[in-house]
Amino acid sequence: MKVVIFALTFLAAASHAVEPYPWKAAVASEKITPTEEVWMAGYAGRKGPMESVKRDIFAKALAIEDAEANRFVFITLDLIGVPKEFRIDVEKLAEEKYQLAPGAVLINASHTHSGPMLRTYRPPGSDKLLPSYSSIPEADHEMRVQQVIDYRKMLLEKIDKLFEKTLSNLQPTSITWSKARAGFAMNRRTPVGSAGWKNSPNPNAPVDHDVPVLQVKSADGKELKALLFGYACHATTLGTMEIHGDWPGYAQHFLEEDHPGAIAMFMNGASADQNPYPRRLPVFVERHGRAAAMAVEAALQTPQIPVSGPIRSAISWPEISYQTAPTRTELEKRVAEKSGYEKRYAEFLLAVLDSGNEFPKSYPVPTQVVRFGDSLTFAAIGGEVVVDYALRLKKELAEKSNGAPVWFLGYSNDVMTYIPSRRILDEGGYEGGGAMIYVRSTIHPAPWEPAIEDKLIGEIHRLFDSLE
């Protein structure tokens, strides 16, 4: 009898479950594969342009409207990361043509290292744009710069189409959240004693293996419309001369192949210090893609948590300071004593001083929070964010929202360089500041200030609190 009473009680509770939130949504996809031979982004050592297309790359959008007519659009790109100037162009388009506030659009890049170059830079004291990779022959500079300009124009036009397709076709939907785990990402920071840190698998260092999934279905639950999923792992399985989306591109392809009619969208997390392992063989990129897709499938088998509304979102650009910039004497010493990129970057910074300019004191790093009622929070920070941020914010924001899940995103709205935690900044190495010497499109005269982690996480908290 006790069993029967328990069963009846359970069924009664289930019958009084909260009604699904009355969402409207629409999803769309646009191919953004280069149509001409372009220089590729991601590996400075490449000595030539792309040789072929291994798999098409895409821009995708998921537009969501709540019961109060608030709208939000997720944009995902199979690209290494958009620069701040492009994010501003998208903001202007969204606001002027579609009446979307800046905080109502989130752009996330998969960070594939097998996509087209997106950046140029203006040398100190010059009005002439140059391509962002020093390996490009000087005779090709003008052509490669024009290719970047043309590609970014095409990309903005494609995003315009995505806005139009989704925002003009919002339909009643059901939205649920769930998660599973994947295990092919591993921390890549391995200590090597007095030599510092090397890029190799470290199974004892922090990781974030969560694979969160947002499932968008028709209102009756019969038709799957979209699968928005995430993972914290670099898209660097291959370094070939072929255009493709690396493992995230394959994961999206497999999911769309297994769910005809649905569109799969990937958003990268805090993967700055996370690599896919094993790497470097073509078979691994497909296997990692399948592993991610299978994690999504596993998440679909778990209990689905209804996502509630309304949508509340905000974006800000807090200024993060640099440490003390090197003096002219220090830079001249580096030029004399260093070689390779260290020497070239010292020469670049000297050219900034020689042109009569000063080094910037800070840089605006984008932070964004999106709250779906009290059921799910997205927290995003620009740049290549290390895993410490995700692990800390998932805990701290969940404590503020009675355990509601937190989905952390890096590579969002601007990718200017690495974003280290205080721990990694103190440890040094590539993610701790060493990578800054490879950037020309933004002048980074010195590593970030020690307070960077607390400032960025504090700003996420401030935005979260403002959306109560």
Secondary structure, DSSP 8 states (H G I E B T S, - for coil): -HHHHHHHHHHHHHHT------EEEEEEEEE---SS---BSS-TT--S---EESS--EEEEEEEE-TT--EEEEEEESSS---HHHHHHHHHHHHHHH---GGGEEEEE--BSSSB---EE--TT----EES-TTS-GGGHHHHHHHHHHHHHHHHHHHHHHHHHHHTS-EEEEEEEEEEE---EEE-EEE-GGG-EEES--TTS----EEEEEEEEETTS-SEEEEEEEE---B-S--SSEE--HHHHHHHHHHHHHSTT-EEEEEE-S-TTEEESS-SSHHHHHHHHHHHHHHHHHHHHS--EE----EEEEEE--EEEB-----HHHHHHHHHH--HHHHHHHHHHHHHHHTT----SEEE--EEEEEETTTEEEEEESSEE-HHHHHHHHHHHHHHTTT--EEEE-SBS---SEE--HHHHHH-STTTTGGGGG--SS---S-B-TTHHHHHHHHHHHHHHHT-
